[in-house]
């Protein structure tokens, strides 16, 4: 039986989601990208 990885698009909220942790490293990286690109985001360095 051939199993191909599913390729789905997800809406990632700026505040994050516990479900992103289920996606592992890629989920966290995707959330960080969305968070950093948000217009009202203040980094910890500010």
mmCIF entry with sequence, helices, sheets and N, C-alpha, C, O atoms, coordinates in Angstrom:
data_MODEL
# 
_entry.id   MODEL 
# 
_entity.id                         1 
_entity.type                       polymer 
_entity.pdbx_number_of_molecules   1 
# 
_entity_poly.entity_id                      1 
_entity_poly.type                           'polypeptide(L)' 
_entity_poly.nstd_linkage                   no 
_entity_poly.nstd_monomer                   no 
_entity_poly.pdbx_seq_one_letter_code       
;(UNK)(UNK)(UNK)(UNK)(UNK)(UNK)(UNK)(UNK)(UNK)(UNK)(UNK)(UNK)(UNK)(UNK)(UNK)(UNK)
(UNK)(UNK)(UNK)(UNK)(UNK)(UNK)(UNK)(UNK)(UNK)(UNK)(UNK)(UNK)(UNK)(UNK)(UNK)(UNK)
(UNK)(UNK)(UNK)(UNK)(UNK)(UNK)(UNK)(UNK)(UNK)(UNK)(UNK)(UNK)(UNK)(UNK)
;
_entity_poly.pdbx_seq_one_letter_code_can   XXXXXXXXXXXXXXXXXXXXXXXXXXXXXXXXXXXXXXXXXXXXXX 
_entity_poly.pdbx_strand_id                 A 
# 
loop_
_entity_poly_seq.entity_id 
_entity_poly_seq.num 
_entity_poly_seq.mon_id 
_entity_poly_seq.hetero 
1 1  UNK n 
1 2  UNK n 
1 3  UNK n 
1 4  UNK n 
1 5  UNK n 
1 6  UNK n 
1 7  UNK n 
1 8  UNK n 
1 9  UNK n 
1 10 UNK n 
1 11 UNK n 
1 12 UNK n 
1 13 UNK n 
1 14 UNK n 
1 15 UNK n 
1 16 UNK n 
1 17 UNK n 
1 18 UNK n 
1 19 UNK n 
1 20 UNK n 
1 21 UNK n 
1 22 UNK n 
1 23 UNK n 
1 24 UNK n 
1 25 UNK n 
1 26 UNK n 
1 27 UNK n 
1 28 UNK n 
1 29 UNK n 
1 30 UNK n 
1 31 UNK n 
1 32 UNK n 
1 33 UNK n 
1 34 UNK n 
1 35 UNK n 
1 36 UNK n 
1 37 UNK n 
1 38 UNK n 
1 39 UNK n 
1 40 UNK n 
1 41 UNK n 
1 42 UNK n 
1 43 UNK n 
1 44 UNK n 
1 45 UNK n 
1 46 UNK n 
# 
_struct_asym.id          A 
_struct_asym.entity_id   1 
# 
loop_
_struct_conf.conf_type_id 
_struct_conf.id 
_struct_conf.pdbx_PDB_helix_id 
_struct_conf.beg_label_comp_id 
_struct_conf.beg_label_asym_id 
_struct_conf.beg_label_seq_id 
_struct_conf.pdbx_beg_PDB_ins_code 
_struct_conf.end_label_comp_id 
_struct_conf.end_label_asym_id 
_struct_conf.end_label_seq_id 
_struct_conf.pdbx_end_PDB_ins_code 
_struct_conf.beg_auth_comp_id 
_struct_conf.beg_auth_asym_id 
_struct_conf.beg_auth_seq_id 
_struct_conf.end_auth_comp_id 
_struct_conf.end_auth_asym_id 
_struct_conf.end_auth_seq_id 
_struct_conf.pdbx_PDB_helix_class 
_struct_conf.details 
_struct_conf.pdbx_PDB_helix_length 
HELX_P HELX_P1 AA1 UNK A 18 ? UNK A 22 ? UNK A 18 UNK A 22 1 ? 5  
HELX_P HELX_P2 AA2 UNK A 25 ? UNK A 37 ? UNK A 25 UNK A 37 1 ? 13 
# 
_struct_conf_type.id          HELX_P 
_struct_conf_type.criteria    ? 
_struct_conf_type.reference   ? 
# 
loop_
_atom_site.group_PDB 
_atom_site.id 
_atom_site.type_symbol 
_atom_site.label_atom_id 
_atom_site.label_alt_id 
_atom_site.label_comp_id 
_atom_site.label_asym_id 
_atom_site.label_entity_id 
_atom_site.label_seq_id 
_atom_site.pdbx_PDB_ins_code 
_atom_site.Cartn_x 
_atom_site.Cartn_y 
_atom_site.Cartn_z 
_atom_site.occupancy 
_atom_site.B_iso_or_equiv 
_atom_site.pdbx_formal_charge 
_atom_site.auth_seq_id 
_atom_site.auth_comp_id 
_atom_site.auth_asym_id 
_atom_site.auth_atom_id 
_atom_site.pdbx_PDB_model_num 
ATOM 1   N N  . UNK A 1 1  ? 0.844  -1.174 0.000  1.00 0.00 ? 1  UNK A N  1 
ATOM 2   C CA . UNK A 1 1  ? 0.000  0.000  0.000  1.00 0.00 ? 1  UNK A CA 1 
ATOM 3   C C  . UNK A 1 1  ? 0.894  1.243  0.000  1.00 0.00 ? 1  UNK A C  1 
ATOM 4   O O  . UNK A 1 1  ? 1.759  1.398  0.862  1.00 0.00 ? 1  UNK A O  1 
ATOM 5   N N  . UNK A 1 2  ? 0.674  2.124  -0.976 1.00 0.00 ? 2  UNK A N  1 
ATOM 6   C CA . UNK A 1 2  ? 1.436  3.373  -1.062 1.00 0.00 ? 2  UNK A CA 1 
ATOM 7   C C  . UNK A 1 2  ? 0.796  4.439  -0.194 1.00 0.00 ? 2  UNK A C  1 
ATOM 8   O O  . UNK A 1 2  ? -0.384 4.754  -0.346 1.00 0.00 ? 2  UNK A O  1 
ATOM 9   N N  . UNK A 1 3  ? 1.578  4.986  0.711  1.00 0.00 ? 3  UNK A N  1 
ATOM 10  C CA . UNK A 1 3  ? 1.097  6.102  1.514  1.00 0.00 ? 3  UNK A CA 1 
ATOM 11  C C  . UNK A 1 3  ? 1.893  7.336  1.137  1.00 0.00 ? 3  UNK A C  1 
ATOM 12  O O  . UNK A 1 3  ? 3.114  7.371  1.291  1.00 0.00 ? 3  UNK A O  1 
ATOM 13  N N  . UNK A 1 4  ? 1.204  8.334  0.648  1.00 0.00 ? 4  UNK A N  1 
ATOM 14  C CA . UNK A 1 4  ? 1.852  9.583  0.289  1.00 0.00 ? 4  UNK A CA 1 
ATOM 15  C C  . UNK A 1 4  ? 1.534  10.612 1.371  1.00 0.00 ? 4  UNK A C  1 
ATOM 16  O O  . UNK A 1 4  ? 0.412  10.659 1.875  1.00 0.00 ? 4  UNK A O  1 
ATOM 17  N N  . UNK A 1 5  ? 2.512  11.431 1.725  1.00 0.00 ? 5  UNK A N  1 
ATOM 18  C CA . UNK A 1 5  ? 2.228  12.455 2.727  1.00 0.00 ? 5  UNK A CA 1 
ATOM 19  C C  . UNK A 1 5  ? 1.180  13.429 2.206  1.00 0.00 ? 5  UNK A C  1 
ATOM 20  O O  . UNK A 1 5  ? 1.220  13.848 1.050  1.00 0.00 ? 5  UNK A O  1 
ATOM 21  N N  . UNK A 1 6  ? 0.246  13.778 3.077  1.00 0.00 ? 6  UNK A N  1 
ATOM 22  C CA . UNK A 1 6  ? -0.782 14.721 2.661  1.00 0.00 ? 6  UNK A CA 1 
ATOM 23  C C  . UNK A 1 6  ? -0.219 16.134 2.667  1.00 0.00 ? 6  UNK A C  1 
ATOM 24  O O  . UNK A 1 6  ? 0.610  16.487 3.506  1.00 0.00 ? 6  UNK A O  1 
ATOM 25  N N  . UNK A 1 7  ? -0.668 16.906 1.748  1.00 0.00 ? 7  UNK A N  1 
ATOM 26  C CA . UNK A 1 7  ? -0.213 18.288 1.638  1.00 0.00 ? 7  UNK A CA 1 
ATOM 27  C C  . UNK A 1 7  ? -1.429 19.183 1.812  1.00 0.00 ? 7  UNK A C  1 
ATOM 28  O O  . UNK A 1 7  ? -2.177 19.424 0.864  1.00 0.00 ? 7  UNK A O  1 
ATOM 29  N N  . UNK A 1 8  ? -1.618 19.670 3.023  1.00 0.00 ? 8  UNK A N  1 
ATOM 30  C CA . UNK A 1 8  ? -2.768 20.512 3.325  1.00 0.00 ? 8  UNK A CA 1 
ATOM 31  C C  . UNK A 1 8  ? -2.287 21.895 3.721  1.00 0.00 ? 8  UNK A C  1 
ATOM 32  O O  . UNK A 1 8  ? -1.199 22.059 4.273  1.00 0.00 ? 8  UNK A O  1 
ATOM 33  N N  . UNK A 1 9  ? -3.117 22.889 3.428  1.00 0.00 ? 9  UNK A N  1 
ATOM 34  C CA . UNK A 1 9  ? -2.819 24.248 3.856  1.00 0.00 ? 9  UNK A CA 1 
ATOM 35  C C  . UNK A 1 9  ? -3.585 24.516 5.144  1.00 0.00 ? 9  UNK A C  1 
ATOM 36  O O  . UNK A 1 9  ? -4.743 24.125 5.286  1.00 0.00 ? 9  UNK A O  1 
ATOM 37  N N  . UNK A 1 10 ? -2.931 25.180 6.068  1.00 0.00 ? 10 UNK A N  1 
ATOM 38  C CA . UNK A 1 10 ? -3.540 25.500 7.339  1.00 0.00 ? 10 UNK A CA 1 
ATOM 39  C C  . UNK A 1 10 ? -3.499 27.001 7.563  1.00 0.00 ? 10 UNK A C  1 
ATOM 40  O O  . UNK A 1 10 ? -2.551 27.673 7.158  1.00 0.00 ? 10 UNK A O  1 
ATOM 41  N N  . UNK A 1 11 ? -4.527 27.519 8.206  1.00 0.00 ? 11 UNK A N  1 
ATOM 42  C CA . UNK A 1 11 ? -4.526 28.907 8.648  1.00 0.00 ? 11 UNK A CA 1 
ATOM 43  C C  . UNK A 1 11 ? -3.834 28.927 9.996  1.00 0.00 ? 11 UNK A C  1 
ATOM 44  O O  . UNK A 1 11 ? -4.289 28.277 10.937 1.00 0.00 ? 11 UNK A O  1 
ATOM 45  N N  . UNK A 1 12 ? -2.745 29.662 10.100 1.00 0.00 ? 12 UNK A N  1 
ATOM 46  C CA . UNK A 1 12 ? -1.978 29.691 11.339 1.00 0.00 ? 12 UNK A CA 1 
ATOM 47  C C  . UNK A 1 12 ? -2.249 31.005 12.050 1.00 0.00 ? 12 UNK A C  1 
ATOM 48  O O  . UNK A 1 12 ? -1.920 32.068 11.522 1.00 0.00 ? 12 UNK A O  1 
ATOM 49  N N  . UNK A 1 13 ? -2.848 30.956 13.246 1.00 0.00 ? 13 UNK A N  1 
ATOM 50  C CA . UNK A 1 13 ? -3.130 32.186 13.982 1.00 0.00 ? 13 UNK A CA 1 
ATOM 51  C C  . UNK A 1 13 ? -1.851 32.779 14.570 1.00 0.00 ? 13 UNK A C  1 
ATOM 52  O O  . UNK A 1 13 ? -0.924 32.057 14.935 1.00 0.00 ? 13 UNK A O  1 
ATOM 53  N N  . UNK A 1 14 ? -1.820 34.111 14.653 1.00 0.00 ? 14 UNK A N  1 
ATOM 54  C CA . UNK A 1 14 ? -0.647 34.794 15.183 1.00 0.00 ? 14 UNK A CA 1 
ATOM 55  C C  . UNK A 1 14 ? -0.379 34.364 16.623 1.00 0.00 ? 14 UNK A C  1 
ATOM 56  O O  . UNK A 1 14 ? 0.775  34.235 17.030 1.00 0.00 ? 14 UNK A O  1 
ATOM 57  N N  . UNK A 1 15 ? -1.438 34.143 17.390 1.00 0.00 ? 15 UNK A N  1 
ATOM 58  C CA . UNK A 1 15 ? -1.271 33.750 18.786 1.00 0.00 ? 15 UNK A CA 1 
ATOM 59  C C  . UNK A 1 15 ? -0.866 32.297 18.947 1.00 0.00 ? 15 UNK A C  1 
ATOM 60  O O  . UNK A 1 15 ? -0.539 31.861 20.050 1.00 0.00 ? 15 UNK A O  1 
ATOM 61  N N  . UNK A 1 16 ? -0.886 31.548 17.859 1.00 0.00 ? 16 UNK A N  1 
ATOM 62  C CA . UNK A 1 16 ? -0.467 30.151 17.913 1.00 0.00 ? 16 UNK A CA 1 
ATOM 63  C C  . UNK A 1 16 ? -1.624 29.218 18.208 1.00 0.00 ? 16 UNK A C  1 
ATOM 64  O O  . UNK A 1 16 ? -2.770 29.646 18.347 1.00 0.00 ? 16 UNK A O  1 
ATOM 65  N N  . UNK A 1 17 ? -1.313 27.962 18.300 1.00 0.00 ? 17 UNK A N  1 
ATOM 66  C CA . UNK A 1 17 ? -2.308 26.934 18.531 1.00 0.00 ? 17 UNK A CA 1 
ATOM 67  C C  . UNK A 1 17 ? -1.609 25.691 19.066 1.00 0.00 ? 17 UNK A C  1 
ATOM 68  O O  . UNK A 1 17 ? -0.514 25.343 18.626 1.00 0.00 ? 17 UNK A O  1 
ATOM 69  N N  . UNK A 1 18 ? -2.237 25.047 19.991 1.00 0.00 ? 18 UNK A N  1 
ATOM 70  C CA . UNK A 1 18 ? -1.665 23.818 20.537 1.00 0.00 ? 18 UNK A CA 1 
ATOM 71  C C  . UNK A 1 18 ? -1.519 22.755 19.450 1.00 0.00 ? 18 UNK A C  1 
ATOM 72  O O  . UNK A 1 18 ? -0.619 21.917 19.507 1.00 0.00 ? 18 UNK A O  1 
ATOM 73  N N  . UNK A 1 19 ? -2.405 22.798 18.466 1.00 0.00 ? 19 UNK A N  1 
ATOM 74  C CA . UNK A 1 19 ? -2.337 21.841 17.361 1.00 0.00 ? 19 UNK A CA 1 
ATOM 75  C C  . UNK A 1 19 ? -1.057 21.951 16.546 1.00 0.00 ? 19 UNK A C  1 
ATOM 76  O O  . UNK A 1 19 ? -0.622 20.975 15.935 1.00 0.00 ? 19 UNK A O  1 
ATOM 77  N N  . UNK A 1 20 ? -0.448 23.145 16.534 1.00 0.00 ? 20 UNK A N  1 
ATOM 78  C CA . UNK A 1 20 ? 0.808  23.304 15.804 1.00 0.00 ? 20 UNK A CA 1 
ATOM 79  C C  . UNK A 1 20 ? 1.916  22.467 16.417 1.00 0.00 ? 20 UNK A C  1 
ATOM 80  O O  . UNK A 1 20 ? 2.831  22.038 15.715 1.00 0.00 ? 20 UNK A O  1 
ATOM 81  N N  . UNK A 1 21 ? 1.843  22.230 17.715 1.00 0.00 ? 21 UNK A N  1 
ATOM 82  C CA . UNK A 1 21 ? 2.849  21.380 18.358 1.00 0.00 ? 21 UNK A CA 1 
ATOM 83  C C  . UNK A 1 21 ? 2.761  19.947 17.847 1.00 0.00 ? 21 UNK A C  1 
ATOM 84  O O  . UNK A 1 21 ? 3.762  19.232 17.803 1.00 0.00 ? 21 UNK A O  1 
ATOM 85  N N  . UNK A 1 22 ? 1.560  19.536 17.464 1.00 0.00 ? 22 UNK A N  1 
ATOM 86  C CA . UNK A 1 22 ? 1.388  18.186 16.927 1.00 0.00 ? 22 UNK A CA 1 
ATOM 87  C C  . UNK A 1 22 ? 2.115  18.031 15.596 1.00 0.00 ? 22 UNK A C  1 
ATOM 88  O O  . UNK A 1 22 ? 2.493  16.923 15.215 1.00 0.00 ? 22 UNK A O  1 
ATOM 89  N N  . UNK A 1 23 ? 2.309  19.139 14.894 1.00 0.00 ? 23 UNK A N  1 
ATOM 90  C CA . UNK A 1 23 ? 3.042  19.089 13.632 1.00 0.00 ? 23 UNK A CA 1 
ATOM 91  C C  . UNK A 1 23 ? 4.549  19.103 13.862 1.00 0.00 ? 23 UNK A C  1 
ATOM 92  O O  . UNK A 1 23 ? 5.326  18.938 12.922 1.00 0.00 ? 23 UNK A O  1 
ATOM 93  N N  . UNK A 1 24 ? 4.956  19.297 15.101 1.00 0.00 ? 24 UNK A N  1 
ATOM 94  C CA . UNK A 1 24 ? 6.367  19.248 15.445 1.00 0.00 ? 24 UNK A CA 1 
ATOM 95  C C  . UNK A 1 24 ? 7.123  20.502 15.042 1.00 0.00 ? 24 UNK A C  1 
ATOM 96  O O  . UNK A 1 24 ? 6.578  21.605 15.033 1.00 0.00 ? 24 UNK A O  1 
ATOM 97  N N  . UNK A 1 25 ? 8.365  20.309 14.715 1.00 0.00 ? 25 UNK A N  1 
ATOM 98  C CA . UNK A 1 25 ? 9.271  21.409 14.388 1.00 0.00 ? 25 UNK A CA 1 
ATOM 99  C C  . UNK A 1 25 ? 8.726  22.276 13.262 1.00 0.00 ? 25 UNK A C  1 
ATOM 100 O O  . UNK A 1 25 ? 8.807  23.502 13.329 1.00 0.00 ? 25 UNK A O  1 
ATOM 101 N N  . UNK A 1 26 ? 8.177  21.656 12.240 1.00 0.00 ? 26 UNK A N  1 
ATOM 102 C CA . UNK A 1 26 ? 7.651  22.426 11.106 1.00 0.00 ? 26 UNK A CA 1 
ATOM 103 C C  . UNK A 1 26 ? 6.480  23.306 11.521 1.00 0.00 ? 26 UNK A C  1 
ATOM 104 O O  . UNK A 1 26 ? 6.338  24.419 11.015 1.00 0.00 ? 26 UNK A O  1 
ATOM 105 N N  . UNK A 1 27 ? 5.651  22.831 12.420 1.00 0.00 ? 27 UNK A N  1 
ATOM 106 C CA . UNK A 1 27 ? 4.533  23.631 12.913 1.00 0.00 ? 27 UNK A CA 1 
ATOM 107 C C  . UNK A 1 27 ? 5.004  24.845 13.690 1.00 0.00 ? 27 UNK A C  1 
ATOM 108 O O  . UNK A 1 27 ? 4.469  25.942 13.530 1.00 0.00 ? 27 UNK A O  1 
ATOM 109 N N  . UNK A 1 28 ? 6.001  24.646 14.528 1.00 0.00 ? 28 UNK A N  1 
ATOM 110 C CA . UNK A 1 28 ? 6.548  25.739 15.322 1.00 0.00 ? 28 UNK A CA 1 
ATOM 111 C C  . UNK A 1 28 ? 7.227  26.758 14.414 1.00 0.00 ? 28 UNK A C  1 
ATOM 112 O O  . UNK A 1 28 ? 7.062  27.964 14.602 1.00 0.00 ? 28 UNK A O  1 
ATOM 113 N N  . UNK A 1 29 ? 7.981  26.288 13.441 1.00 0.00 ? 29 UNK A N  1 
ATOM 114 C CA . UNK A 1 29 ? 8.647  27.198 12.507 1.00 0.00 ? 29 UNK A CA 1 
ATOM 115 C C  . UNK A 1 29 ? 7.618  27.993 11.698 1.00 0.00 ? 29 UNK A C  1 
ATOM 116 O O  . UNK A 1 29 ? 7.811  29.186 11.462 1.00 0.00 ? 29 UNK A O  1 
ATOM 117 N N  . UNK A 1 30 ? 6.542  27.353 11.274 1.00 0.00 ? 30 UNK A N  1 
ATOM 118 C CA . UNK A 1 30 ? 5.505  28.053 10.515 1.00 0.00 ? 30 UNK A CA 1 
ATOM 119 C C  . UNK A 1 30 ? 4.853  29.122 11.375 1.00 0.00 ? 30 UNK A C  1 
ATOM 120 O O  . UNK A 1 30 ? 4.586  30.224 10.896 1.00 0.00 ? 30 UNK A O  1 
ATOM 121 N N  . UNK A 1 31 ? 4.592  28.809 12.644 1.00 0.00 ? 31 UNK A N  1 
ATOM 122 C CA . UNK A 1 31 ? 3.994  29.785 13.551 1.00 0.00 ? 31 UNK A CA 1 
ATOM 123 C C  . UNK A 1 31 ? 4.939  30.962 13.785 1.00 0.00 ? 31 UNK A C  1 
ATOM 124 O O  . UNK A 1 31 ? 4.502  32.113 13.779 1.00 0.00 ? 31 UNK A O  1 
ATOM 125 N N  . UNK A 1 32 ? 6.212  30.692 13.987 1.00 0.00 ? 32 UNK A N  1 
ATOM 126 C CA . UNK A 1 32 ? 7.178  31.773 14.196 1.00 0.00 ? 32 UNK A CA 1 
ATOM 127 C C  . UNK A 1 32 ? 7.222  32.714 12.995 1.00 0.00 ? 32 UNK A C  1 
ATOM 128 O O  . UNK A 1 32 ? 7.336  33.929 13.158 1.00 0.00 ? 32 UNK A O  1 
ATOM 129 N N  . UNK A 1 33 ? 7.133  32.151 11.791 1.00 0.00 ? 33 UNK A N  1 
ATOM 130 C CA . UNK A 1 33 ? 7.156  32.972 10.588 1.00 0.00 ? 33 UNK A CA 1 
ATOM 131 C C  . UNK A 1 33 ? 5.932  33.881 10.552 1.00 0.00 ? 33 UNK A C  1 
ATOM 132 O O  . UNK A 1 33 ? 6.054  35.075 10.276 1.00 0.00 ? 33 UNK A O  1 
ATOM 133 N N  . UNK A 1 34 ? 4.751  33.326 10.830 1.00 0.00 ? 34 UNK A N  1 
ATOM 134 C CA . UNK A 1 34 ? 3.520  34.117 10.837 1.00 0.00 ? 34 UNK A CA 1 
ATOM 135 C C  . UNK A 1 34 ? 3.587  35.175 11.931 1.00 0.00 ? 34 UNK A C  1 
ATOM 136 O O  . UNK A 1 34 ? 3.208  36.323 11.703 1.00 0.00 ? 34 UNK A O  1 
ATOM 137 N N  . UNK A 1 35 ? 4.056  34.808 13.096 1.00 0.00 ? 35 UNK A N  1 
ATOM 138 C CA . UNK A 1 35 ? 4.161  35.737 14.224 1.00 0.00 ? 35 UNK A CA 1 
ATOM 139 C C  . UNK A 1 35 ? 5.100  36.886 13.892 1.00 0.00 ? 35 UNK A C  1 
ATOM 140 O O  . UNK A 1 35 ? 4.782  38.045 14.159 1.00 0.00 ? 35 UNK A O  1 
ATOM 141 N N  . UNK A 1 36 ? 6.249  36.576 13.315 1.00 0.00 ? 36 UNK A N  1 
ATOM 142 C CA . UNK A 1 36 ? 7.237  37.604 13.012 1.00 0.00 ? 36 UNK A CA 1 
ATOM 143 C C  . UNK A 1 36 ? 6.780  38.548 11.903 1.00 0.00 ? 36 UNK A C  1 
ATOM 144 O O  . UNK A 1 36 ? 7.213  39.699 11.847 1.00 0.00 ? 36 UNK A O  1 
ATOM 145 N N  . UNK A 1 37 ? 5.906  38.061 11.021 1.00 0.00 ? 37 UNK A N  1 
ATOM 146 C CA . UNK A 1 37 ? 5.421  38.894 9.926  1.00 0.00 ? 37 UNK A CA 1 
ATOM 147 C C  . UNK A 1 37 ? 4.181  39.701 10.301 1.00 0.00 ? 37 UNK A C  1 
ATOM 148 O O  . UNK A 1 37 ? 3.740  40.543 9.519  1.00 0.00 ? 37 UNK A O  1 
ATOM 149 N N  . UNK A 1 38 ? 3.617  39.464 11.472 1.00 0.00 ? 38 UNK A N  1 
ATOM 150 C CA . UNK A 1 38 ? 2.424  40.180 11.904 1.00 0.00 ? 38 UNK A CA 1 
ATOM 151 C C  . UNK A 1 38 ? 2.770  41.648 12.138 1.00 0.00 ? 38 UNK A C  1 
ATOM 152 O O  . UNK A 1 38 ? 3.822  41.955 12.699 1.00 0.00 ? 38 UNK A O  1 
ATOM 153 N N  . UNK A 1 39 ? 1.880  42.570 11.705 1.00 0.00 ? 39 UNK A N  1 
ATOM 154 C CA . UNK A 1 39 ? 2.184  43.996 11.811 1.00 0.00 ? 39 UNK A CA 1 
ATOM 155 C C  . UNK A 1 39 ? 2.325  44.508 13.244 1.00 0.00 ? 39 UNK A C  1 
ATOM 156 O O  . UNK A 1 39 ? 3.076  45.456 13.473 1.00 0.00 ? 39 UNK A O  1 
ATOM 157 N N  . UNK A 1 40 ? 1.644  43.925 14.193 1.00 0.00 ? 40 UNK A N  1 
ATOM 158 C CA . UNK A 1 40 ? 1.691  44.405 15.582 1.00 0.00 ? 40 UNK A CA 1 
ATOM 159 C C  . UNK A 1 40 ? 2.617  43.609 16.467 1.00 0.00 ? 40 UNK A C  1 
ATOM 160 O O  . UNK A 1 40 ? 2.582  43.744 17.690 1.00 0.00 ? 40 UNK A O  1 
ATOM 161 N N  . UNK A 1 41 ? 3.447  42.779 15.862 1.00 0.00 ? 41 UNK A N  1 
ATOM 162 C CA . UNK A 1 41 ? 4.341  41.910 16.647 1.00 0.00 ? 41 UNK A CA 1 
ATOM 163 C C  . UNK A 1 41 ? 5.482  42.717 17.239 1.00 0.00 ? 41 UNK A C  1 
ATOM 164 O O  . UNK A 1 41 ? 6.130  43.508 16.553 1.00 0.00 ? 41 UNK A O  1 
ATOM 165 N N  . UNK A 1 42 ? 5.714  42.499 18.533 1.00 0.00 ? 42 UNK A N  1 
ATOM 166 C CA . UNK A 1 42 ? 6.858  43.111 19.193 1.00 0.00 ? 42 UNK A CA 1 
ATOM 167 C C  . UNK A 1 42 ? 7.798  41.991 19.601 1.00 0.00 ? 42 UNK A C  1 
ATOM 168 O O  . UNK A 1 42 ? 7.422  41.097 20.359 1.00 0.00 ? 42 UNK A O  1 
ATOM 169 N N  . UNK A 1 43 ? 9.005  42.043 19.100 1.00 0.00 ? 43 UNK A N  1 
ATOM 170 C CA . UNK A 1 43 ? 9.950  40.986 19.449 1.00 0.00 ? 43 UNK A CA 1 
ATOM 171 C C  . UNK A 1 43 ? 10.455 41.199 20.873 1.00 0.00 ? 43 UNK A C  1 
ATOM 172 O O  . UNK A 1 43 ? 10.312 42.283 21.438 1.00 0.00 ? 43 UNK A O  1 
ATOM 173 N N  . UNK A 1 44 ? 11.038 40.166 21.436 1.00 0.00 ? 44 UNK A N  1 
ATOM 174 C CA . UNK A 1 44 ? 11.557 40.248 22.808 1.00 0.00 ? 44 UNK A CA 1 
ATOM 175 C C  . UNK A 1 44 ? 12.749 41.195 22.898 1.00 0.00 ? 44 UNK A C  1 
ATOM 176 O O  . UNK A 1 44 ? 13.109 41.647 23.985 1.00 0.00 ? 44 UNK A O  1 
ATOM 177 N N  . UNK A 1 45 ? 13.359 41.494 21.754 1.00 0.00 ? 45 UNK A N  1 
ATOM 178 C CA . UNK A 1 45 ? 14.536 42.364 21.730 1.00 0.00 ? 45 UNK A CA 1 
ATOM 179 C C  . UNK A 1 45 ? 14.176 43.832 21.845 1.00 0.00 ? 45 UNK A C  1 
ATOM 180 O O  . UNK A 1 45 ? 15.030 44.652 22.184 1.00 0.00 ? 45 UNK A O  1 
ATOM 181 N N  . UNK A 1 46 ? 12.898 44.186 21.562 1.00 0.00 ? 46 UNK A N  1 
ATOM 182 C CA . UNK A 1 46 ? 12.466 45.596 21.609 1.00 0.00 ? 46 UNK A CA 1 
ATOM 183 C C  . UNK A 1 46 ? 12.418 46.124 23.010 1.00 0.00 ? 46 UNK A C  1 
ATOM 184 O O  . UNK A 1 46 ? 12.076 47.287 23.221 1.00 0.00 ? 46 UNK A O  1 
# 
